[in-house]
Amino acid sequence: MYFGNHKLTNKVSLHTEYQWRRSDVVKHWQQSLSRIGIDYKLSPTVMATAGYGYIVTFPYGDQPITFKSHEHRIWQQLILTQSSGRFFFNHRFRLEQRYLENRLNLGNGSSIKDGYTYRNRARYRFLINFPLNNSVMEKGTLFASVYDEVFLQFGPNFDRNYLDQNRLYGALGYMFSSNANIQLGYLNHFVIKGNGLDAENNHTVQVSLTYNFDFRNKKE
């Protein structure tokens, strides 16, 4: 996984993200996820973002989808940050407008695109970072990171499960600089299937790299 928020001005930055998700110890594809967006810093502790995501989901697991499918996603989010002692808190509120590809089964393992289904989703993530060898998050810091994120569906084109997913995460990270860190952690990924009856619980090893470039005019 890669994340970057690249500063364009003192208030505006470019959000970039790619997630390479594999199953069966990286043997098979699970999902390919790309996001891009524009961040706007409302205050030192509040940032708003709007963007676009392109997601490809593959058949995987004990309850696989029938065919590989594509999704176009528009998203908006608000991030609030705060600190207390050595604890650094992050609240992320996200809305998603999802266009999910429908596949028409032609038999013999083949299919064609049959339009899109529109759905809405709301997400809330509460994240805590705790530096282990420093009092602040700075270059050379080893830190622990934990979060829980809940996904809720609303609006048209679903009628069974308001709760879509829950993600519980814990990791150790290292800050190479104020703009770069790497994390190695565990993600418990609970997913309720589209029929509202079946569910799966995925256990995932997650490696992520964050690197933020600064493209501002140095005279600013």
PyRosetta script that sets phi, psi and omega in degrees:
from pyrosetta import init, pose_from_sequence

init()
pose = pose_from_sequence("MYFGNHKLTNKVSLHTEYQWRRSDVVKHWQQSLSRIGIDYKLSPTVMATAGYGYIVTFPYGDQPITFKSHEHRIWQQLILTQSSGRFFFNHRFRLEQRYLENRLNLGNGSSIKDGYTYRNRARYRFLINFPLNNSVMEKGTLFASVYDEVFLQFGPNFDRNYLDQNRLYGALGYMFSSNANIQLGYLNHFVIKGNGLDAENNHTVQVSLTYNFDFRNKKE")
pose.set_psi(1, 139.8)
pose.set_omega(1, 177.6)
pose.set_phi(2, -129.8)
pose.set_psi(2, 136.9)
pose.set_omega(2, 176.5)
pose.set_phi(3, -132.4)
pose.set_psi(3, 143.0)
pose.set_omega(3, 175.3)
pose.set_phi(4, -154.5)
pose.set_psi(4, 135.5)
pose.set_omega(4, 172.6)
pose.set_phi(5, -121.4)
pose.set_psi(5, 102.1)
pose.set_omega(5, -167.4)
pose.set_phi(6, -100.0)
pose.set_psi(6, 118.7)
pose.set_omega(6, -173.4)
pose.set_phi(7, -70.2)
pose.set_psi(7, 127.1)
pose.set_omega(7, 175.3)
pose.set_phi(8, -102.9)
pose.set_psi(8, -39.1)
pose.set_omega(8, 172.8)
pose.set_phi(9, -138.9)
pose.set_psi(9, -174.0)
pose.set_omega(9, 178.6)
pose.set_phi(10, -66.7)
pose.set_psi(10, -21.9)
pose.set_omega(10, -178.5)
pose.set_phi(11, -114.8)
pose.set_psi(11, -22.3)
pose.set_omega(11, -173.0)
pose.set_phi(12, -111.7)
pose.set_psi(12, 136.6)
pose.set_omega(12, 176.1)
pose.set_phi(13, -141.1)
pose.set_psi(13, 162.4)
pose.set_omega(13, -179.8)
pose.set_phi(14, -103.6)
pose.set_psi(14, 122.0)
pose.set_omega(14, 177.5)
pose.set_phi(15, -91.0)
pose.set_psi(15, 127.5)
pose.set_omega(15, 175.3)
pose.set_phi(16, -129.3)
pose.set_psi(16, 146.7)
pose.set_omega(16, -175.2)
pose.set_phi(17, -160.2)
pose.set_psi(17, 139.2)
pose.set_omega(17, 170.2)
pose.set_phi(18, -141.9)
pose.set_psi(18, 133.8)
pose.set_omega(18, 178.2)
pose.set_phi(19, -123.6)
pose.set_psi(19, 122.4)
pose.set_omega(19, -179.5)
pose.set_phi(20, -105.4)
pose.set_psi(20, 99.2)
pose.set_omega(20, -172.9)
pose.set_phi(21, -105.4)
pose.set_psi(21, 127.2)
pose.set_omega(21, -178.1)
pose.set_phi(22, -125.0)
pose.set_psi(22, 159.6)
pose.set_omega(22, 176.9)
pose.set_phi(23, -123.5)
pose.set_psi(23, 167.2)
pose.set_omega(23, 179.4)
pose.set_phi(24, 54.0)
pose.set_psi(24, 51.3)
pose.set_omega(24, 178.8)
pose.set_phi(25, 54.5)
pose.set_psi(25, 55.5)
pose.set_omega(25, 176.1)
pose.set_phi(26, 64.6)
pose.set_psi(26, 11.4)
pose.set_omega(26, 179.3)
pose.set_phi(27, -69.8)
pose.set_psi(27, -37.6)
pose.set_omega(27, -172.6)
pose.set_phi(28, -128.8)
pose.set_psi(28, 155.4)
pose.set_omega(28, 174.9)
pose.set_phi(29, -67.5)
pose.set_psi(29, 141.8)
pose.set_omega(29, 167.2)
pose.set_phi(30, -112.7)
pose.set_psi(30, -52.8)
pose.set_omega(30, -178.7)
pose.set_phi(31, -161.2)
pose.set_psi(31, 146.0)
pose.set_omega(31, 170.6)
pose.set_phi(32, -118.0)
pose.set_psi(32, 123.9)
pose.set_omega(32, -174.1)
pose.set_phi(33, -130.8)
pose.set_psi(33, 124.9)
pose.set_omega(33, 177.0)
pose.set_phi(34, -123.0)
pose.set_psi(34, 137.4)
pose.set_omega(34, 176.0)
pose.set_phi(35, -134.9)
pose.set_psi(35, 147.6)
pose.set_omega(35, 172.0)
pose.set_phi(36, -141.7)
pose.set_psi(36, 148.2)
pose.set_omega(36, -178.4)
pose.set_phi(37, -164.4)
pose.set_psi(37, 172.0)
pose.set_omega(37, 176.3)
pose.set_phi(38, -115.4)
pose.set_psi(38, 124.1)
pose.set_omega(38, 177.3)
pose.set_phi(39, -95.1)
pose.set_psi(39, 145.2)
pose.set_omega(39, 173.0)
pose.set_phi(40, -132.7)
pose.set_psi(40, 122.0)
pose.set_omega(40, -177.6)
pose.set_phi(41, -83.7)
pose.set_psi(41, 108.0)
pose.set_omega(41, -179.2)
pose.set_phi(42, -78.3)
pose.set_psi(42, -31.0)
pose.set_omega(42, 178.3)
pose.set_phi(43, -160.7)
pose.set_psi(43, 175.0)
pose.set_omega(43, 178.9)
pose.set_phi(44, -58.7)
pose.set_psi(44, -20.2)
pose.set_omega(44, -176.5)
pose.set_phi(45, -119.7)
pose.set_psi(45, 4.9)
pose.set_omega(45, -177.3)
pose.set_phi(46, -132.9)
pose.set_psi(46, 129.1)
pose.set_omega(46, 178.1)
pose.set_phi(47, -136.0)
pose.set_psi(47, 135.3)
pose.set_omega(47, 177.3)
pose.set_phi(48, -110.0)
pose.set_psi(48, 145.8)
pose.set_omega(48, -178.7)
pose.set_phi(49, -139.7)
pose.set_psi(49, 144.5)
pose.set_omega(49, 170.2)
pose.set_phi(50, -134.7)
pose.set_psi(50, 141.9)
pose.set_omega(50, -176.8)
pose.set_phi(51, -166.9)
pose.set_psi(51, -168.9)
pose.set_omega(51, -176.1)
pose.set_phi(52, -131.3)
pose.set_psi(52, 142.8)
pose.set_omega(52, 176.4)
pose.set_phi(53, -129.8)
pose.set_psi(53, 145.8)
pose.set_omega(53, 176.1)
pose.set_phi(54, -124.6)
pose.set_psi(54, 122.6)
pose.set_omega(54, -172.3)
pose.set_phi(55, -128.0)
pose.set_psi(55, 133.7)
pose.set_omega(55, 173.5)
pose.set_phi(56, -117.0)
pose.set_psi(56, 122.5)
pose.set_omega(56, -179.2)
pose.set_phi(57, -111.5)
pose.set_psi(57, 135.8)
pose.set_omega(57, -175.6)
pose.set_phi(58, -111.7)
pose.set_psi(58, 156.2)
pose.set_omega(58, 171.8)
pose.set_phi(59, -62.7)
pose.set_psi(59, 130.2)
pose.set_omega(59, 178.7)
pose.set_phi(60, -158.2)
pose.set_psi(60, 163.9)
pose.set_omega(60, 172.6)
pose.set_phi(61, 76.9)
pose.set_psi(61, -170.4)
pose.set_omega(61, -177.5)
pose.set_phi(62, -78.5)
pose.set_psi(62, -17.7)
pose.set_omega(62, -179.9)
pose.set_phi(63, -128.3)
pose.set_psi(63, 64.2)
pose.set_omega(63, -172.4)
pose.set_phi(64, -71.5)
pose.set_psi(64, 152.0)
pose.set_omega(64, 168.7)
pose.set_phi(65, -69.1)
pose.set_psi(65, 162.0)
pose.set_omega(65, -174.5)
pose.set_phi(66, -73.4)
pose.set_psi(66, -41.3)
pose.set_omega(66, -176.3)
pose.set_phi(67, -135.1)
pose.set_psi(67, 154.4)
pose.set_omega(67, 171.0)
pose.set_phi(68, -57.7)
pose.set_psi(68, 138.6)
pose.set_omega(68, -178.2)
pose.set_phi(69, -136.0)
pose.set_psi(69, 160.7)
pose.set_omega(69, -177.6)
pose.set_phi(70, -118.5)
pose.set_psi(70, 152.2)
pose.set_omega(70, 178.2)
pose.set_phi(71, -138.9)
pose.set_psi(71, 135.9)
pose.set_omega(71, 170.7)
pose.set_phi(72, -107.3)
pose.set_psi(72, 131.5)
pose.set_omega(72, -171.4)
pose.set_phi(73, -135.0)
pose.set_psi(73, 126.9)
pose.set_omega(73, 170.6)
pose.set_phi(74, -100.4)
pose.set_psi(74, 138.0)
pose.set_omega(74, -175.4)
pose.set_phi(75, -143.9)
pose.set_psi(75, 152.4)
pose.set_omega(75, 176.1)
pose.set_phi(76, -136.0)
pose.set_psi(76, 147.7)
pose.set_omega(76, 178.6)
pose.set_phi(77, -150.3)
pose.set_psi(77, 159.7)
pose.set_omega(77, 175.1)
pose.set_phi(78, -131.2)
pose.set_psi(78, 127.0)
pose.set_omega(78, 180.0)
pose.set_phi(79, -115.4)
pose.set_psi(79, 127.4)
pose.set_omega(79, 176.2)
pose.set_phi(80, -114.1)
pose.set_psi(80, 130.2)
pose.set_omega(80, 178.9)
pose.set_phi(81, -118.6)
pose.set_psi(81, 148.7)
pose.set_omega(81, 177.2)
pose.set_phi(82, -156.8)
pose.set_psi(82, 165.7)
pose.set_omega(82, 179.3)
pose.set_phi(83, -141.0)
pose.set_psi(83, 154.8)
pose.set_omega(83, 175.5)
pose.set_phi(84, -148.6)
pose.set_psi(84, 108.9)
pose.set_omega(84, -174.1)
pose.set_phi(85, 62.7)
pose.set_psi(85, -125.4)
pose.set_omega(85, 179.2)
pose.set_phi(86, -93.4)
pose.set_psi(86, 4.1)
pose.set_omega(86, 179.4)
pose.set_phi(87, -93.9)
pose.set_psi(87, 131.9)
pose.set_omega(87, 178.0)
pose.set_phi(88, -117.7)
pose.set_psi(88, 120.2)
pose.set_omega(88, -173.9)
pose.set_phi(89, -107.2)
pose.set_psi(89, 147.3)
pose.set_omega(89, -178.9)
pose.set_phi(90, -140.3)
pose.set_psi(90, 119.3)
pose.set_omega(90, 176.0)
pose.set_phi(91, -107.6)
pose.set_psi(91, 122.3)
pose.set_omega(91, 178.7)
pose.set_phi(92, -119.3)
pose.set_psi(92, 122.1)
pose.set_omega(92, 176.9)
pose.set_phi(93, -110.6)
pose.set_psi(93, 122.8)
pose.set_omega(93, -175.7)
pose.set_phi(94, -131.7)
pose.set_psi(94, 138.4)
pose.set_omega(94, 171.3)
pose.set_phi(95, -113.6)
pose.set_psi(95, 141.9)
pose.set_omega(95, -179.2)
pose.set_phi(96, -131.9)
pose.set_psi(96, 132.9)
pose.set_omega(96, 171.1)
pose.set_phi(97, -108.7)
pose.set_psi(97, 111.2)
pose.set_omega(97, -167.7)
pose.set_phi(98, -108.4)
pose.set_psi(98, 133.3)
pose.set_omega(98, 174.9)
pose.set_phi(99, -115.0)
pose.set_psi(99, 99.7)
pose.set_omega(99, -173.2)
pose.set_phi(100, -95.3)
pose.set_psi(100, 125.7)
pose.set_omega(100, -177.6)
pose.set_phi(101, -68.4)
pose.set_psi(101, 134.4)
pose.set_omega(101, 171.1)
pose.set_phi(102, -95.3)
pose.set_psi(102, 140.7)
pose.set_omega(102, 178.0)
pose.set_phi(103, -117.8)
pose.set_psi(103, 130.4)
pose.set_omega(103, 177.9)
pose.set_phi(104, -97.0)
pose.set_psi(104, 120.9)
pose.set_omega(104, -176.6)
pose.set_phi(105, -74.0)
pose.set_psi(105, 120.5)
pose.set_omega(105, 178.7)
pose.set_phi(106, -97.8)
pose.set_psi(106, -0.7)
pose.set_omega(106, -176.0)
pose.set_phi(107, 85.6)
pose.set_psi(107, 166.6)
pose.set_omega(107, 179.3)
pose.set_phi(108, 57.3)
pose.set_psi(108, 27.9)
pose.set_omega(108, 176.2)
pose.set_phi(109, 77.8)
pose.set_psi(109, 13.3)
pose.set_omega(109, -178.7)
pose.set_phi(110, -116.6)
pose.set_psi(110, 160.1)
pose.set_omega(110, -179.1)
pose.set_phi(111, -154.1)
pose.set_psi(111, 166.7)
pose.set_omega(111, 173.6)
pose.set_phi(112, -132.3)
pose.set_psi(112, 158.1)
pose.set_omega(112, 178.1)
pose.set_phi(113, -67.7)
pose.set_psi(113, 137.2)
pose.set_omega(113, -178.4)
pose.set_phi(114, -130.9)
pose.set_psi(114, 56.2)
pose.set_omega(114, 178.0)
pose.set_phi(115, 78.9)
pose.set_psi(115, -166.3)
pose.set_omega(115, -176.9)
pose.set_phi(116, -133.6)
pose.set_psi(116, 151.2)
pose.set_omega(116, 171.9)
pose.set_phi(117, -108.0)
pose.set_psi(117, 131.4)
pose.set_omega(117, -179.1)
pose.set_phi(118, -95.2)
pose.set_psi(118, 133.5)
pose.set_omega(118, 176.2)
pose.set_phi(119, -141.5)
pose.set_psi(119, 153.5)
pose.set_omega(119, 174.4)
pose.set_phi(120, -108.1)
pose.set_psi(120, 149.6)
pose.set_omega(120, 175.9)
pose.set_phi(121, -147.4)
pose.set_psi(121, 142.0)
pose.set_omega(121, 174.9)
pose.set_phi(122, -116.5)
pose.set_psi(122, 141.5)
pose.set_omega(122, -178.6)
pose.set_phi(123, -132.8)
pose.set_psi(123, 143.2)
pose.set_omega(123, 173.0)
pose.set_phi(124, -133.7)
pose.set_psi(124, 127.3)
pose.set_omega(124, 178.4)
pose.set_phi(125, -122.7)
pose.set_psi(125, 131.6)
pose.set_omega(125, 174.4)
pose.set_phi(126, -114.2)
pose.set_psi(126, 117.6)
pose.set_omega(126, -174.2)
pose.set_phi(127, -120.8)
pose.set_psi(127, 141.9)
pose.set_omega(127, 176.0)
pose.set_phi(128, -126.5)
pose.set_psi(128, 127.8)
pose.set_omega(128, 169.5)
pose.set_phi(129, -110.3)
pose.set_psi(129, 137.0)
pose.set_omega(129, -178.5)
pose.set_phi(130, -133.6)
pose.set_psi(130, 109.8)
pose.set_omega(130, 178.9)
pose.set_phi(131, -67.8)
pose.set_psi(131, 136.4)
pose.set_omega(131, -175.2)
pose.set_phi(132, -95.8)
pose.set_psi(132, -30.1)
pose.set_omega(132, -175.6)
pose.set_phi(133, -119.8)
pose.set_psi(133, 1.2)
pose.set_omega(133, 176.0)
pose.set_phi(134, -137.0)
pose.set_psi(134, 167.1)
pose.set_omega(134, 177.0)
pose.set_phi(135, -89.7)
pose.set_psi(135, -13.3)
pose.set_omega(135, 179.3)
pose.set_phi(136, -133.1)
pose.set_psi(136, 165.2)
pose.set_omega(136, 177.8)
pose.set_phi(137, -87.0)
pose.set_psi(137, 100.3)
pose.set_omega(137, -177.4)
pose.set_phi(138, -144.9)
pose.set_psi(138, 179.3)
pose.set_omega(138, -179.6)
pose.set_phi(139, -53.4)
pose.set_psi(139, 134.0)
pose.set_omega(139, 178.7)
pose.set_phi(140, 86.7)
pose.set_psi(140, 6.0)
pose.set_omega(140, -176.7)
pose.set_phi(141, -86.4)
pose.set_psi(141, 129.5)
pose.set_omega(141, 167.3)
pose.set_phi(142, -93.9)
pose.set_psi(142, 129.9)
pose.set_omega(142, -174.3)
pose.set_phi(143, -139.0)
pose.set_psi(143, 157.8)
pose.set_omega(143, 172.5)
pose.set_phi(144, -104.2)
pose.set_psi(144, 144.3)
pose.set_omega(144, -179.6)
pose.set_phi(145, -135.2)
pose.set_psi(145, 132.0)
pose.set_omega(145, 176.3)
pose.set_phi(146, -136.2)
pose.set_psi(146, 146.6)
pose.set_omega(146, 172.3)
pose.set_phi(147, -153.8)
pose.set_psi(147, 160.3)
pose.set_omega(147, 168.6)
pose.set_phi(148, -130.9)
pose.set_psi(148, 136.4)
pose.set_omega(148, 179.8)
pose.set_phi(149, -132.7)
pose.set_psi(149, 130.2)
pose.set_omega(149, 179.0)
pose.set_phi(150, -111.1)
pose.set_psi(150, 140.9)
pose.set_omega(150, -179.5)
pose.set_phi(151, -116.4)
pose.set_psi(151, 126.1)
pose.set_omega(151, -179.5)
pose.set_phi(152, -123.9)
pose.set_psi(152, 132.0)
pose.set_omega(152, 176.6)
pose.set_phi(153, -92.1)
pose.set_psi(153, 149.9)
pose.set_omega(153, 176.0)
pose.set_phi(154, -157.0)
pose.set_psi(154, 167.0)
pose.set_omega(154, 177.8)
pose.set_phi(155, 85.9)
pose.set_psi(155, -154.9)
pose.set_omega(155, -172.8)
pose.set_phi(156, -78.2)
pose.set_psi(156, 163.5)
pose.set_omega(156, 167.8)
pose.set_phi(157, 70.3)
pose.set_psi(157, 27.1)
pose.set_omega(157, 164.7)
pose.set_phi(158, -153.9)
pose.set_psi(158, 149.7)
pose.set_omega(158, -176.9)
pose.set_phi(159, -146.8)
pose.set_psi(159, 13.0)
pose.set_omega(159, -174.2)
pose.set_phi(160, -120.7)
pose.set_psi(160, -48.8)
pose.set_omega(160, -172.2)
pose.set_phi(161, -126.9)
pose.set_psi(161, 108.5)
pose.set_omega(161, 173.0)
pose.set_phi(162, -67.1)
pose.set_psi(162, -40.3)
pose.set_omega(162, 175.9)
pose.set_phi(163, -78.7)
pose.set_psi(163, 118.2)
pose.set_omega(163, -177.6)
pose.set_phi(164, -96.7)
pose.set_psi(164, -47.1)
pose.set_omega(164, -178.0)
pose.set_phi(165, -151.2)
pose.set_psi(165, 164.1)
pose.set_omega(165, 164.8)
pose.set_phi(166, -142.6)
pose.set_psi(166, 137.0)
pose.set_omega(166, -179.7)
pose.set_phi(167, -124.6)
pose.set_psi(167, 124.3)
pose.set_omega(167, 177.6)
pose.set_phi(168, -118.0)
pose.set_psi(168, 127.3)
pose.set_omega(168, -168.8)
pose.set_phi(169, -134.9)
pose.set_psi(169, 142.3)
pose.set_omega(169, 171.8)
pose.set_phi(170, -143.5)
pose.set_psi(170, 139.1)
pose.set_omega(170, -174.3)
pose.set_phi(171, -155.0)
pose.set_psi(171, 163.2)
pose.set_omega(171, 166.3)
pose.set_phi(172, -110.0)
pose.set_psi(172, 140.9)
pose.set_omega(172, -179.0)
pose.set_phi(173, -135.6)
pose.set_psi(173, 164.6)
pose.set_omega(173, 177.9)
pose.set_phi(174, -136.7)
pose.set_psi(174, 132.9)
pose.set_omega(174, 179.8)
pose.set_phi(175, -96.6)
pose.set_psi(175, 112.8)
pose.set_omega(175, 175.5)
pose.set_phi(176, -73.9)
pose.set_psi(176, -29.9)
pose.set_omega(176, 177.3)
pose.set_phi(177, -162.7)
pose.set_psi(177, -179.1)
pose.set_omega(177, 177.4)
pose.set_phi(178, -66.4)
pose.set_psi(178, -16.3)
pose.set_omega(178, -177.5)
pose.set_phi(179, -108.9)
pose.set_psi(179, 0.7)
pose.set_omega(179, -174.9)
pose.set_phi(180, -146.0)
pose.set_psi(180, 135.0)
pose.set_omega(180, 173.5)
pose.set_phi(181, -151.8)
pose.set_psi(181, 161.3)
pose.set_omega(181, 176.2)
pose.set_phi(182, -128.8)
pose.set_psi(182, 145.7)
pose.set_omega(182, -179.7)
pose.set_phi(183, -133.4)
pose.set_psi(183, 144.2)
pose.set_omega(183, 172.6)
pose.set_phi(184, -127.1)
pose.set_psi(184, 122.0)
pose.set_omega(184, -174.7)
pose.set_phi(185, -153.3)
pose.set_psi(185, -174.2)
pose.set_omega(185, -180.0)
pose.set_phi(186, -119.9)
pose.set_psi(186, 134.2)
pose.set_omega(186, 178.0)
pose.set_phi(187, -120.5)
pose.set_psi(187, 123.1)
pose.set_omega(187, 170.5)
pose.set_phi(188, -96.6)
pose.set_psi(188, 114.9)
pose.set_omega(188, -171.0)
pose.set_phi(189, -114.5)
pose.set_psi(189, 105.3)
pose.set_omega(189, -179.9)
pose.set_phi(190, -100.8)
pose.set_psi(190, 123.5)
pose.set_omega(190, -175.0)
pose.set_phi(191, -127.0)
pose.set_psi(191, 130.9)
pose.set_omega(191, 171.6)
pose.set_phi(192, -96.0)
pose.set_psi(192, 128.3)
pose.set_omega(192, -176.4)
pose.set_phi(193, -70.8)
pose.set_psi(193, 165.5)
pose.set_omega(193, -174.4)
pose.set_phi(194, -61.3)
pose.set_psi(194, -23.9)
pose.set_omega(194, 179.3)
pose.set_phi(195, -77.8)
pose.set_psi(195, -5.5)
pose.set_omega(195, 178.9)
pose.set_phi(196, 74.5)
pose.set_psi(196, 2.8)
pose.set_omega(196, -176.3)
pose.set_phi(197, -114.4)
pose.set_psi(197, -43.1)
pose.set_omega(197, -177.5)
pose.set_phi(198, -91.6)
pose.set_psi(198, 155.3)
pose.set_omega(198, 179.3)
pose.set_phi(199, -146.9)
pose.set_psi(199, 160.7)
pose.set_omega(199, 174.8)
pose.set_phi(200, -137.5)
pose.set_psi(200, 152.5)
pose.set_omega(200, -179.5)
pose.set_phi(201, -125.1)
pose.set_psi(201, 106.4)
pose.set_omega(201, -175.7)
pose.set_phi(202, -97.7)
pose.set_psi(202, 135.4)
pose.set_omega(202, 176.3)
pose.set_phi(203, -106.9)
pose.set_psi(203, 118.8)
pose.set_omega(203, -168.1)
pose.set_phi(204, -128.7)
pose.set_psi(204, 132.9)
pose.set_omega(204, 167.8)
pose.set_phi(205, -87.5)
pose.set_psi(205, 129.0)
pose.set_omega(205, -173.7)
pose.set_phi(206, -123.9)
pose.set_psi(206, 128.2)
pose.set_omega(206, 174.9)
pose.set_phi(207, -118.4)
pose.set_psi(207, 128.5)
pose.set_omega(207, -178.4)
pose.set_phi(208, -135.2)
pose.set_psi(208, 144.3)
pose.set_omega(208, 176.6)
pose.set_phi(209, -121.4)
pose.set_psi(209, 129.1)
pose.set_omega(209, 173.1)
pose.set_phi(210, -114.2)
pose.set_psi(210, 126.6)
pose.set_omega(210, 176.3)
pose.set_phi(211, -141.4)
pose.set_psi(211, 119.8)
pose.set_omega(211, -176.8)
pose.set_phi(212, -109.9)
pose.set_psi(212, 118.9)
pose.set_omega(212, 175.8)
pose.set_phi(213, -87.2)
pose.set_psi(213, 157.0)
pose.set_omega(213, 178.3)
pose.set_phi(214, -120.1)
pose.set_psi(214, 106.4)
pose.set_omega(214, -178.5)
pose.set_phi(215, -103.1)
pose.set_psi(215, 15.2)
pose.set_omega(215, -178.5)
pose.set_phi(216, -69.5)
pose.set_psi(216, 150.7)
pose.set_omega(216, 169.2)
pose.set_phi(217, -65.7)
pose.set_psi(217, 120.6)
pose.set_omega(217, -173.9)
pose.set_phi(218, -63.5)
pose.set_psi(218, -10.4)
pose.set_omega(218, 177.6)
pose.set_phi(219, -81.8)
pose.set_psi(219, -11.1)
pose.set_omega(219, -177.9)
pose.set_phi(220, -68.2)
pose.dump_pdb("model.pdb")
